Amino acid sequence: MGVRRKARVIALQVLYEVDSVGHNMESALAPFLADGRLSEETIAFARELVSGVIQNKEKIDQHIKHFAPAWPVEQIPIVDRNILRLAIFEILLDNSVPVKVAINEAVELAKMFGGDNSPKFVNGVLGSVSTLAAR
């Protein structure tokens, strides 16, 4: 697994913990740092993703509400909600990877961690979000 994908997996797990039980970013990130097996690059990118999502959560959630109007954000499964948050941050706010890469990575996370319908749901919402990035 590449550095950036590994960082996204960690970021998703940290965001899940922050969202589901209310821990702060550093305490949720601590177990990943404890074993010392992650590169500085992986840690830095994961931290950048998590802090970016947390700092822009309201703005990101507004995009989710707009592009998935049938699903109140709080009713979207926690995994899917945080995959969307991560990808929307990368697509609309971070702009450090091409849109197609961000969508593909999100769909891969949905396949790894989400339910049977997660990849299709994530892909559909992010396909709509990508129209904003094209402007």
Backbone bond lengths (Angstrom), bond angles and torsions (degrees), N, CA, C in turn:
res aa  C-N    CA-C-N  psi(-1)  N-CA   C-N-CA  omega(-1)  CA-C   N-CA-C  phi
1 M - - - 1.455 - - 1.525 107.89 -
2 G 1.331 115.66 132.55 1.456 120.85 -178.53 1.523 112.59 -70.74
3 V 1.304 115.67 165.30 1.458 122.69 -178.05 1.527 111.70 -57.39
4 R 1.327 116.99 -48.19 1.453 120.06 -176.11 1.528 111.68 -69.09
5 R 1.322 118.13 -40.04 1.465 119.32 177.61 1.526 110.16 -64.63
6 K 1.329 116.51 -43.31 1.462 120.41 178.40 1.535 109.72 -59.31
7 A 1.323 116.82 -41.72 1.466 121.06 179.01 1.531 110.64 -64.43
8 R 1.336 116.86 -38.96 1.477 119.83 178.36 1.526 111.05 -66.07
9 V 1.325 116.87 -39.48 1.471 120.79 177.67 1.529 109.67 -61.38
10 I 1.311 116.34 -46.12 1.468 120.48 178.53 1.525 109.95 -63.48
11 A 1.327 116.84 -45.68 1.468 120.91 179.89 1.521 110.48 -58.11
12 L 1.327 117.35 -43.26 1.458 120.61 178.99 1.530 110.54 -61.75
13 Q 1.321 117.44 -44.36 1.459 120.56 -179.39 1.534 111.07 -64.46
14 V 1.309 116.85 -39.61 1.462 120.64 178.19 1.531 109.86 -66.52
15 L 1.330 117.27 -46.04 1.467 120.52 178.98 1.524 111.33 -61.51
16 Y 1.325 116.35 -38.19 1.465 120.69 177.44 1.527 110.05 -59.45
17 E 1.330 115.93 -47.32 1.464 120.29 -179.11 1.534 111.31 -65.40
18 V 1.307 117.14 -42.49 1.462 121.18 178.75 1.530 109.55 -61.52
19 D 1.331 116.42 -43.64 1.467 122.17 -177.32 1.525 112.20 -72.08
20 S 1.327 117.29 -40.77 1.465 119.41 -172.74 1.520 114.18 -84.13
21 V 1.325 118.00 -37.62 1.463 119.29 -177.27 1.525 113.89 -120.22
22 G 1.325 117.17 -1.59 1.456 120.43 173.60 1.516 116.31 78.93
23 H 1.333 118.14 14.80 1.463 119.18 175.78 1.527 109.36 -67.86
24 N 1.326 116.21 157.33 1.460 117.72 176.16 1.524 109.43 -82.51
25 M 1.324 114.99 166.74 1.457 121.03 -174.60 1.533 111.95 -57.51
26 E 1.310 117.80 -46.43 1.463 120.25 -175.22 1.527 112.33 -65.27
27 S 1.337 117.61 -41.01 1.470 118.10 179.81 1.525 110.90 -70.26
28 A 1.331 117.31 -32.12 1.466 120.37 177.17 1.531 111.13 -72.83
29 L 1.318 116.46 -29.97 1.462 121.35 -179.16 1.536 112.13 -82.05
30 A 1.323 117.09 -25.44 1.469 122.37 -174.25 1.535 115.12 -50.62
31 P 1.349 119.50 -45.87 1.474 118.19 -179.31 1.529 113.39 -60.93
32 F 1.317 117.39 -29.54 1.466 120.45 179.93 1.532 110.87 -74.76
33 L 1.325 116.13 -28.16 1.459 120.83 -179.49 1.521 111.43 -83.80
34 A 1.327 116.63 -24.95 1.468 122.18 -172.48 1.517 113.57 -63.08
35 D 1.333 118.40 -36.73 1.461 118.40 -174.16 1.529 113.08 -79.22
36 G 1.321 118.03 -13.22 1.459 121.35 175.66 1.509 115.75 70.93
37 R 1.323 117.54 12.18 1.470 119.85 -177.24 1.522 113.61 -91.80
38 L 1.333 117.98 -10.34 1.455 120.30 -177.44 1.530 111.13 -89.10
39 S 1.318 115.33 142.69 1.465 118.97 177.40 1.527 109.40 -72.52
40 E 1.311 115.38 159.24 1.472 120.76 176.82 1.526 110.40 -59.59
41 E 1.335 116.06 -36.99 1.468 121.33 179.97 1.531 111.10 -63.13
42 T 1.325 116.43 -43.23 1.462 120.99 178.65 1.521 110.59 -63.73
43 I 1.321 116.44 -46.59 1.465 121.25 -179.72 1.528 110.63 -61.89
44 A 1.323 115.97 -45.57 1.473 120.12 -177.88 1.522 111.07 -63.00
45 F 1.334 117.48 -43.16 1.462 120.12 -178.91 1.527 110.75 -68.51
46 A 1.320 117.32 -41.47 1.469 120.27 178.02 1.525 110.22 -61.36
47 R 1.313 116.55 -44.53 1.465 121.46 -179.91 1.546 110.22 -63.59
48 E 1.319 116.66 -41.39 1.476 121.64 178.45 1.531 110.66 -61.65
49 L 1.330 116.50 -43.85 1.466 120.49 179.54 1.526 111.54 -64.21
50 V 1.322 116.06 -48.90 1.468 119.98 -177.46 1.523 110.64 -63.26
51 S 1.312 117.35 -47.83 1.466 118.55 -178.55 1.518 111.08 -65.63
52 G 1.331 117.75 -36.03 1.465 120.81 177.01 1.516 112.10 -62.71
53 V 1.328 116.56 -43.50 1.464 120.77 178.50 1.527 110.24 -64.91
54 I 1.322 116.64 -46.68 1.464 120.06 -177.61 1.531 110.98 -62.86
55 Q 1.324 116.87 -43.94 1.467 120.68 -179.29 1.527 112.76 -65.95
56 N 1.328 117.00 -28.42 1.470 121.22 -175.66 1.525 112.83 -112.56
57 K 1.327 117.37 17.93 1.467 121.74 -172.62 1.529 113.19 -55.08
58 E 1.313 117.59 -45.26 1.466 119.81 -178.26 1.523 111.42 -62.82
59 K 1.323 116.68 -44.93 1.463 121.54 179.37 1.538 110.12 -63.67
60 I 1.326 116.13 -43.49 1.464 121.42 179.74 1.531 109.98 -63.46
61 D 1.329 116.83 -45.61 1.466 120.49 179.78 1.522 111.98 -62.55
62 Q 1.325 117.82 -31.29 1.471 120.47 175.37 1.537 110.41 -63.74
63 H 1.324 116.12 -38.50 1.474 120.13 176.84 1.530 110.28 -65.82
64 I 1.326 117.00 -40.33 1.467 119.77 178.02 1.528 109.58 -62.34
65 K 1.330 117.03 -45.62 1.474 120.64 178.48 1.514 111.24 -58.69
66 H 1.331 116.43 -40.13 1.467 120.71 -178.63 1.532 111.79 -69.36
67 F 1.322 117.13 -43.30 1.468 120.74 -173.67 1.527 114.34 -93.37
68 A 1.314 117.98 -8.92 1.472 122.05 174.38 1.529 107.86 -133.66
69 P 1.342 117.15 60.97 1.470 120.57 -172.56 1.527 114.39 -63.58
70 A 1.318 117.38 -22.82 1.466 119.85 179.87 1.524 111.90 -76.51
71 W 1.320 116.89 -10.77 1.459 122.17 -175.26 1.522 110.27 -120.62
72 P 1.335 118.47 105.34 1.469 118.31 171.17 1.529 108.84 -58.24
73 V 1.325 116.71 135.75 1.469 121.25 -174.51 1.525 111.93 -50.98
74 E 1.342 116.41 -42.22 1.466 119.29 -177.16 1.531 112.88 -70.21
75 Q 1.342 117.62 -13.69 1.471 120.45 178.46 1.529 113.09 -96.84
76 I 1.321 116.93 -9.31 1.461 120.27 175.31 1.530 106.98 -71.61
77 P 1.338 118.32 133.98 1.471 119.35 178.49 1.534 111.18 -49.23
78 I 1.316 116.45 142.11 1.469 121.83 -173.77 1.532 111.80 -54.25
79 V 1.319 117.48 -42.06 1.468 120.32 179.83 1.521 110.14 -62.16
80 D 1.325 116.77 -50.88 1.462 120.07 -178.08 1.528 111.18 -62.48
81 R 1.313 116.13 -41.93 1.467 121.13 -179.35 1.530 110.34 -59.04
82 N 1.315 116.68 -42.85 1.455 119.27 -177.63 1.523 113.21 -79.13
83 I 1.317 117.87 -27.07 1.464 120.33 171.12 1.526 108.73 -64.22
84 L 1.329 116.24 -44.93 1.469 119.81 177.97 1.527 111.02 -61.80
85 R 1.315 116.89 -43.97 1.472 120.02 -179.90 1.531 110.65 -59.77
86 L 1.305 115.78 -45.59 1.462 121.08 -179.69 1.531 110.58 -60.73
87 A 1.319 116.30 -48.84 1.463 120.30 -177.62 1.527 111.86 -68.08
88 I 1.319 117.48 -40.94 1.467 119.81 179.17 1.526 109.82 -64.38
89 F 1.317 116.98 -37.80 1.467 119.24 174.67 1.528 109.54 -58.90
90 E 1.324 117.15 -47.58 1.467 120.07 -178.45 1.525 112.42 -66.33
91 I 1.334 117.50 -37.89 1.461 121.36 -176.33 1.530 112.21 -75.35
92 L 1.320 116.71 -48.40 1.461 119.76 -170.86 1.527 115.19 -99.10
93 L 1.316 117.70 -24.62 1.468 118.60 -172.89 1.524 113.92 -114.80
94 D 1.316 117.62 -37.35 1.462 121.07 -174.82 1.530 111.74 -86.87
95 N 1.307 116.59 -44.37 1.472 123.06 178.23 1.526 114.59 54.86
96 S 1.334 117.85 29.07 1.462 118.84 179.94 1.531 112.56 -94.73
97 V 1.325 116.77 -9.76 1.466 120.46 175.99 1.528 108.64 -130.53
98 P 1.329 116.75 154.35 1.464 118.80 175.81 1.534 110.71 -60.84
99 V 1.319 115.69 149.71 1.470 121.79 -178.18 1.520 110.87 -55.03
100 K 1.329 117.04 -45.06 1.469 120.39 -178.03 1.522 111.68 -61.42
101 V 1.310 117.27 -35.47 1.468 121.18 178.24 1.529 109.53 -66.85
102 A 1.330 116.46 -46.05 1.471 120.40 -179.84 1.529 110.65 -60.42
103 I 1.333 117.07 -41.95 1.467 120.58 179.24 1.526 110.17 -66.63
104 N 1.316 117.32 -45.84 1.463 121.03 179.98 1.528 111.05 -60.39
105 E 1.327 116.93 -43.57 1.465 120.31 178.94 1.527 110.72 -62.74
106 A 1.338 116.97 -40.58 1.468 121.13 179.15 1.526 110.83 -64.19
107 V 1.317 117.07 -42.43 1.466 120.78 178.64 1.530 109.92 -64.03
108 E 1.320 117.25 -39.49 1.471 120.34 177.07 1.529 110.93 -63.10
109 L 1.337 117.56 -41.67 1.465 120.55 176.34 1.524 110.19 -62.23
110 A 1.333 116.56 -40.35 1.468 120.58 179.00 1.527 110.92 -63.46
111 K 1.324 117.33 -37.60 1.467 120.89 177.14 1.533 110.72 -66.27
112 M 1.341 116.34 -38.81 1.468 121.02 -177.87 1.526 112.56 -73.32
113 F 1.333 116.66 -42.26 1.461 120.16 -168.43 1.526 115.14 -116.66
114 G 1.319 117.89 -19.32 1.458 120.35 -173.96 1.516 113.55 -90.55
115 G 1.312 114.67 -174.53 1.453 121.52 177.37 1.518 111.46 -83.63
116 D 1.327 116.04 -175.59 1.464 121.60 -177.36 1.527 112.77 -58.75
117 N 1.334 117.19 -36.87 1.464 120.86 -177.02 1.524 113.40 -91.91
118 S 1.318 116.90 -5.43 1.467 120.86 -175.60 1.529 114.30 -57.65
119 P 1.340 119.18 -49.00 1.470 118.07 -177.87 1.528 112.53 -58.61
120 K 1.323 116.52 -42.82 1.473 120.60 -179.52 1.532 110.85 -65.92
121 F 1.339 116.83 -43.56 1.456 121.78 179.52 1.533 110.50 -62.31
122 V 1.323 116.64 -50.01 1.463 122.12 -179.09 1.528 110.07 -60.86
123 N 1.306 116.96 -45.86 1.465 120.79 179.77 1.532 111.09 -61.11
124 G 1.327 116.93 -42.50 1.467 120.45 -179.36 1.517 112.55 -64.37
125 V 1.321 116.36 -47.03 1.469 119.97 179.94 1.527 109.94 -64.19
126 L 1.311 117.23 -45.72 1.468 119.90 -177.33 1.527 112.36 -70.12
127 G 1.335 117.05 -28.66 1.462 119.71 173.94 1.520 110.17 -61.11
128 S 1.327 116.13 -40.56 1.467 120.51 177.12 1.528 111.27 -69.48
129 V 1.322 116.48 -41.97 1.474 121.01 179.31 1.535 109.95 -60.49
130 S 1.315 116.28 -36.64 1.461 120.44 -175.95 1.526 112.04 -62.08
131 T 1.340 117.22 -21.75 1.474 118.82 178.01 1.531 110.61 -65.55
132 L 1.341 116.96 -28.89 1.472 120.41 175.78 1.517 111.15 -70.03
133 A 1.329 115.71 -37.59 1.458 120.15 -177.93 1.529 111.28 -68.78
134 A 1.326 115.84 -26.31 1.459 120.12 -177.67 1.530 112.10 -76.08
135 R 1.310 116.77 -13.51 1.476 120.00 -177.87 1.494 112.86 -75.25
